[in-house]
Amino acid sequence: MRKQDTLNKISHAIHSKAPDAKVFLFGSRARGTNRKNSDWDILVLVDTNKITNEIEDTFRTELYNIELELGQSISIFIYPKNYWENELQYSPLYKSVLEEGLVLS
């Protein structure tokens, strides 16, 4: 499957559960330094105050079939938008997404 097709599928799966989510690709696949079996690092920012196990499970369940189809892992990082913008702005993850991340939606 082509990279853009995979990203569209991931984005669609996430938006089917959270239409207003912001979705980013980061890491080796965003930089273009990935290997064939590199994972897909995905950041999801949602409009909520707290990420519950139920919210995480919802996204992981949606992405599971895509992982099986690809034969590759999707590493998903889910944060409330407020927490991301106010609490994590000095973290290495924030810096990485800011510098190399690709906005999917």
Backbone bond lengths (Angstrom), bond angles and torsions (degrees), N, CA, C in turn:
res aa  C-N    CA-C-N  psi(-1)  N-CA   C-N-CA  omega(-1)  CA-C   N-CA-C  phi
1 M - - - 1.450 - - 1.530 108.66 -
2 R 1.312 116.13 136.86 1.466 120.87 179.01 1.532 110.58 -66.73
3 K 1.329 114.88 153.42 1.461 121.06 -178.20 1.527 111.37 -56.61
4 Q 1.326 118.22 -47.73 1.463 120.36 -177.29 1.526 111.38 -64.97
5 D 1.323 117.24 -36.51 1.466 120.53 176.96 1.527 110.63 -63.57
6 T 1.324 116.00 -41.85 1.463 120.68 177.96 1.521 110.57 -62.74
7 L 1.319 116.87 -46.17 1.467 120.61 -179.72 1.525 111.29 -63.87
8 N 1.315 117.37 -39.07 1.467 120.46 176.93 1.525 111.00 -62.89
9 K 1.319 116.24 -41.19 1.461 121.41 179.77 1.533 110.67 -64.94
10 I 1.331 116.88 -44.12 1.466 121.43 178.46 1.523 109.98 -62.94
11 S 1.315 116.85 -48.02 1.464 121.64 -179.49 1.525 110.97 -60.38
12 H 1.313 117.06 -43.82 1.464 121.21 179.54 1.531 110.99 -62.49
13 A 1.329 116.73 -43.40 1.466 120.84 179.87 1.525 110.85 -61.12
14 I 1.313 116.91 -42.39 1.467 120.83 179.74 1.521 110.54 -67.62
15 H 1.328 116.67 -44.82 1.467 119.59 -178.04 1.522 113.25 -71.03
16 S 1.315 117.63 -18.60 1.465 119.66 175.30 1.525 110.54 -67.24
17 K 1.321 116.95 -23.44 1.466 122.15 179.21 1.521 113.03 -105.23
18 A 1.327 117.23 -25.66 1.476 121.61 -179.21 1.529 108.09 -144.21
19 P 1.332 117.45 84.12 1.470 121.15 -174.73 1.528 115.01 -56.43
20 D 1.329 118.01 -28.82 1.464 121.27 -177.50 1.525 113.63 -95.37
21 A 1.315 117.60 7.28 1.467 120.76 -178.06 1.525 110.69 -66.80
22 K 1.332 114.90 147.68 1.466 121.42 170.52 1.526 105.87 -99.66
23 V 1.327 116.15 132.52 1.463 120.89 -174.12 1.524 109.24 -125.83
24 F 1.333 115.62 134.04 1.464 122.20 -178.62 1.523 109.88 -130.87
25 L 1.317 115.99 145.39 1.455 122.88 166.84 1.518 106.59 -101.82
26 F 1.328 117.09 135.29 1.462 120.14 175.68 1.523 108.43 -143.29
27 G 1.309 116.32 179.01 1.457 120.36 179.84 1.518 111.91 86.74
28 S 1.326 115.50 -158.81 1.470 120.64 -172.33 1.525 113.10 -61.71
29 R 1.313 118.17 -34.19 1.477 119.30 -179.83 1.522 111.30 -71.34
30 A 1.316 117.85 -31.14 1.470 120.93 175.85 1.530 110.27 -72.84
31 R 1.330 116.26 -37.24 1.471 120.75 -179.83 1.521 112.50 -77.51
32 G 1.330 116.67 -19.66 1.462 120.11 -175.67 1.516 112.87 82.70
33 T 1.333 117.28 18.80 1.464 121.54 179.96 1.528 111.93 -107.60
34 N 1.312 116.35 14.28 1.460 121.02 -176.59 1.526 111.82 -72.24
35 R 1.309 113.42 159.07 1.461 121.74 171.13 1.528 107.25 -102.72
36 K 1.299 115.96 172.73 1.464 120.22 -176.30 1.534 112.58 -54.34
37 N 1.313 117.40 -40.48 1.459 120.71 -176.06 1.526 113.67 -102.81
38 S 1.314 117.51 17.11 1.471 120.07 176.38 1.521 109.83 -62.90
39 D 1.319 115.61 148.86 1.460 118.71 177.53 1.526 110.48 -77.60
40 W 1.308 115.53 169.15 1.461 123.51 177.30 1.521 106.47 -104.22
41 D 1.330 117.81 112.49 1.465 122.49 179.67 1.522 108.59 -89.59
42 I 1.321 115.39 115.70 1.457 121.68 -175.21 1.527 109.55 -122.72
43 L 1.319 115.58 129.14 1.463 122.20 174.40 1.520 107.84 -105.81
44 V 1.330 115.91 131.20 1.461 121.90 177.82 1.522 108.29 -123.14
45 L 1.323 115.89 124.45 1.464 121.99 176.87 1.517 108.12 -110.58
46 V 1.330 116.01 124.41 1.464 120.70 -176.00 1.525 111.25 -122.20
47 D 1.321 114.64 156.20 1.468 121.94 178.81 1.518 109.97 -85.03
48 T 1.308 115.81 81.54 1.457 121.97 176.13 1.516 107.13 -153.82
49 N 1.314 116.49 162.31 1.463 119.70 179.81 1.520 112.66 -88.87
50 K 1.330 116.68 -20.70 1.458 120.33 -175.94 1.526 109.48 -147.90
51 I 1.313 116.05 139.26 1.461 121.34 175.70 1.529 107.54 -93.82
52 T 1.312 115.84 111.48 1.462 121.30 -179.74 1.528 109.88 -91.25
53 N 1.327 115.57 167.08 1.464 119.91 175.38 1.524 110.51 -60.16
54 E 1.322 116.46 -35.37 1.466 120.88 179.46 1.534 111.12 -62.88
55 I 1.327 116.59 -42.42 1.468 120.37 178.14 1.529 109.98 -64.03
56 E 1.322 116.81 -46.66 1.472 120.21 178.92 1.520 111.49 -59.93
57 D 1.333 116.21 -45.92 1.466 120.40 -179.42 1.521 111.90 -61.89
58 T 1.324 116.61 -37.05 1.464 120.95 179.08 1.524 110.65 -59.55
59 F 1.327 116.87 -47.81 1.464 120.45 180.00 1.523 111.57 -68.74
60 R 1.324 116.89 -43.19 1.467 119.83 -178.30 1.532 111.14 -63.32
61 T 1.318 116.66 -38.23 1.464 120.79 177.66 1.525 110.58 -63.94
62 E 1.327 116.81 -43.13 1.468 121.03 178.71 1.530 111.85 -61.26
63 L 1.324 116.99 -36.45 1.470 120.89 -175.61 1.530 113.63 -87.12
64 Y 1.314 116.89 -14.63 1.465 121.03 -175.62 1.530 112.21 -58.10
65 N 1.321 117.57 -47.32 1.470 120.11 -179.36 1.524 112.23 -64.42
66 I 1.321 116.54 -32.89 1.466 119.92 176.47 1.527 109.61 -66.69
67 E 1.333 116.46 -41.10 1.467 120.25 176.63 1.531 110.81 -59.10
68 L 1.319 116.25 -44.25 1.467 119.94 179.53 1.521 111.17 -62.99
69 E 1.314 116.30 -42.26 1.467 121.11 179.47 1.530 111.54 -63.45
70 L 1.333 115.97 -41.72 1.464 121.15 -178.64 1.525 112.72 -76.82
71 G 1.327 115.57 -31.89 1.457 119.83 -170.13 1.515 110.77 72.15
72 Q 1.339 115.60 25.29 1.465 122.57 -178.95 1.526 109.12 -137.67
73 S 1.318 115.20 153.03 1.461 120.70 -179.49 1.520 111.69 -82.19
74 I 1.324 114.46 146.27 1.459 121.46 171.04 1.521 106.27 -114.59
75 S 1.321 116.34 115.39 1.465 121.75 177.36 1.519 107.57 -95.15
76 I 1.321 115.36 115.27 1.458 119.88 -175.24 1.527 109.84 -110.40
77 F 1.314 115.41 133.87 1.458 123.50 178.03 1.526 106.10 -118.17
78 I 1.320 116.93 119.59 1.463 121.41 -174.57 1.524 109.03 -117.80
79 Y 1.328 115.88 127.12 1.462 121.36 179.23 1.526 109.96 -138.16
80 P 1.334 116.02 150.49 1.465 118.56 168.45 1.533 108.51 -65.67
81 K 1.319 117.34 140.71 1.471 120.72 -179.61 1.526 111.62 -54.86
82 N 1.319 117.12 -45.26 1.473 121.25 -179.47 1.520 111.82 -58.98
83 Y 1.325 116.61 -46.41 1.457 121.40 -178.96 1.528 110.01 -62.77
84 W 1.321 116.82 -43.97 1.465 121.79 179.29 1.521 110.85 -58.81
85 E 1.314 116.77 -48.37 1.462 121.32 -174.32 1.527 113.43 -75.55
86 N 1.326 117.56 -28.40 1.466 120.02 -174.88 1.525 114.94 -105.81
87 E 1.322 117.54 -32.38 1.461 120.16 -173.90 1.531 113.98 -104.41
88 L 1.301 116.81 -27.07 1.466 119.50 -173.74 1.519 114.14 -106.06
89 Q 1.305 117.63 6.71 1.465 119.95 -172.78 1.532 114.41 -63.90
90 Y 1.313 118.46 -14.22 1.469 120.64 178.17 1.531 112.25 -109.25
91 S 1.314 116.55 8.87 1.466 120.00 -178.07 1.534 110.81 -83.18
92 P 1.329 117.19 156.10 1.468 120.40 176.39 1.534 112.27 -59.55
93 L 1.322 117.08 -36.58 1.461 120.01 178.95 1.524 110.76 -63.19
94 Y 1.312 117.12 -45.53 1.473 121.75 179.08 1.530 109.78 -58.81
95 K 1.332 115.31 -46.26 1.464 120.56 -179.33 1.530 110.91 -61.95
96 S 1.324 116.53 -42.46 1.458 121.13 179.78 1.526 111.46 -62.22
97 V 1.321 116.69 -46.10 1.467 120.45 -179.83 1.522 110.25 -65.65
98 L 1.321 116.84 -40.80 1.463 121.24 -179.61 1.533 111.14 -63.19
99 E 1.327 116.56 -42.73 1.466 121.11 -175.48 1.525 114.01 -79.08
100 E 1.323 117.32 -37.96 1.458 118.99 -171.70 1.519 114.44 -124.89
101 G 1.319 116.74 -6.09 1.456 119.90 -175.09 1.517 113.60 -69.45
102 L 1.316 114.89 150.28 1.456 122.47 175.62 1.522 108.26 -112.68
103 V 1.308 116.69 126.83 1.459 120.99 178.83 1.522 108.07 -75.69
104 L 1.325 116.14 122.81 1.459 120.23 176.84 1.519 110.58 -92.81
105 S 1.307 116.19 -30.73 1.470 120.80 177.46 1.513 110.11 -172.74
